[in-house]
Amino acid sequence: MKLIIAIVQDKDSNRLSSGLVKANFRATKLASTGGFLRAGNTTFMIGVDDNQVDSLMNVIRSSCKVREQLVTPVTPMSGTTDSYLPLPVEVQVGGATVFVMPVDRFEHF
């Protein structure tokens, strides 16, 4: 058995939820916040048998897309801010960060 933790951007959350239900995967959804963009994410925790991991990864891949977004950097904490002009920078966002971990024991009450 494996525990899959998938961290996705909020924009992909509903699409992934629907895909998981359609493929008969049960998941726990948690609200989370990314450290880099300080934007909303959703963390999915999904327990599956070893032979279901590839199928689950396909659902995640098809539901979570990478896209470009303009981001204005945060003002530096030290030094003078008089000469600091934050210009928007284009970064890739979206997709999914997925951790696959072995489960030694599982109980459901």
GIUR-V228546 format. One record per helix or strand. SS is the DSSP state (a for helix, b for strand). FROM is the first residue (numbers start at 1). LEN is the number of residues. If there is no record, write none. Layout:
SS/FROM/LEN + SS/FROM/LEN
//
This chain:
b/2/8 + a/10/13 + b/28/6 + b/40/9 + a/50/14 + b/66/7 + b/88/7 + b/96/7
//
